[in-house]
């Protein structure tokens, strides 16, 4: 009986990690300062009228089924990203741990607030107010 329970717990844990597998684009990154202060109506109107920048830049993070990940910044028209880094990752309950590829030391910890087919919302485990929102692209 204990064996069946352990197998079910391992299966449920791997299903949660499978939902994370894929490539995600950062769509919103709020710091503690930004979450504490709300924008005024005038600021929101000005922000809409500013328009998009000439060169689109995207921050992507990829998680594979082997527990490895890659993060980088990509600009429009370039296939190779800038500042690309690889890491190991692990999901335990609702905590996403990013680890150094060679030593296995945990470098960052995030709490998964929302994980759907198209959206990933996480916050820093040490600072509840730092929220990152990703959209699945692959």
C-alpha positions in Angstrom: 0.0 0.0 0.0 2.8 2.4 0.9 4.5 1.7 -2.5 1.3 2.6 -4.4 1.1 6.0 -2.5 4.7 6.8 -3.2 4.3 5.9 -6.9 1.2 8.2 -7.1 3.1 11.1 -5.4 6.0 10.8 -7.9 3.6 10.6 -10.8 1.7 13.8 -9.7 5.0 15.6 -9.2 6.2 14.7 -12.7 2.9 15.8 -14.2 3.3 19.3 -12.6 6.8 19.5 -14.0 5.5 18.4 -17.5 3.2 21.5 -17.5 6.3 23.6 -17.2 8.1 22.0 -20.1 8.4 24.3 -23.1 9.5 27.8 -24.1 8.1 30.8 -22.2 8.4 34.5 -23.0 8.4 37.1 -20.2 5.4 39.3 -20.7 5.4 41.2 -17.3 8.0 41.7 -14.7 7.0 43.7 -11.6 9.4 44.7 -8.9 8.4 45.4 -5.3 8.4 49.1 -6.1 6.0 48.7 -9.0 3.6 46.4 -7.1 3.4 48.9 -4.2 2.5 52.0 -6.3 -0.4 52.1 -8.7 -0.2 54.1 -11.9 -2.3 57.2 -12.1 -4.8 57.6 -14.9 -2.5 60.2 -16.7 0.4 57.8 -16.5 -1.6 55.0 -18.1 -2.8 57.2 -20.9 0.8 58.4 -21.6 2.1 54.9 -21.6 -0.5 53.8 -24.3 0.5 56.8 -26.5 4.2 56.1 -26.4 4.1 53.3 -28.9 6.4 50.3 -29.3 10.2 50.5 -29.6 11.9 50.2 -32.9 13.7 46.9 -31.9 11.6 44.3 -30.2 13.4 42.4 -27.4 12.1 39.3 -25.7 13.4 37.4 -22.7 12.8 33.7 -23.1 13.2 30.8 -20.7 13.0 27.1 -21.8 12.4 24.1 -19.6 13.0 20.6 -21.0 11.9 17.2 -19.8 15.4 16.2 -18.5 15.4 18.9 -15.8 17.6 21.4 -17.8 16.7 24.9 -18.8 18.1 27.8 -20.8 17.5 31.6 -20.4 18.4 34.4 -22.8 17.4 37.7 -24.3 16.5 37.7 -28.0 16.2 40.8 -30.3 14.2 41.0 -33.5 15.9 39.5 -36.5 18.6 37.6 -34.5 18.4 33.8 -34.0 21.0 33.8 -31.3 20.2 35.2 -27.9 22.4 37.5 -25.8 23.4 36.5 -22.3 22.2 32.9 -22.7 22.7 30.8 -19.6 21.9 27.1 -18.9 20.8 25.7 -15.6 19.2 22.7 -13.9 15.7 23.0 -12.5 13.5 21.1 -10.1 9.8 21.5 -9.1 8.9 20.6 -5.6 5.3 21.2 -4.6 4.8 24.7 -5.9 8.4 25.8 -5.7 10.6 26.1 -8.8 14.2 25.8 -8.0 16.9 27.0 -10.5 20.3 25.4 -9.9 23.8 25.8 -11.1 24.4 23.4 -14.0 27.8 22.1 -12.6 27.5 22.3 -8.8 23.8 21.7 -8.4 23.6 24.6 -5.9 20.2 26.4 -5.8 20.7 29.9 -7.3 17.1 31.1 -7.4 13.8 30.0 -5.8 10.4 30.9 -7.1 6.8 30.0 -6.0 4.5 29.0 -8.9 1.3 31.1 -8.4 -0.4 30.0 -11.7 0.5 27.4 -14.3 -1.9 26.9 -17.2 -1.4 25.8 -20.8 -0.6 29.3 -21.8 0.4 31.2 -18.7 3.1 30.9 -16.0 3.0 33.3 -13.0 5.8 33.1 -10.4 7.1 35.2 -7.6 10.5 35.2 -5.8 10.4 32.9 -2.8 12.2 35.5 -0.7 10.1 38.5 -1.9 6.4 38.0 -2.5 6.2 41.3 -4.3 8.5 40.4 -7.2 6.1 38.9 -9.8 7.0 37.5 -13.2 4.4 36.6 -15.8 5.3 34.4 -18.8 3.3 33.3 -21.9 4.0 29.9 -23.6 5.3 30.3 -27.1 6.3 26.6 -27.8 
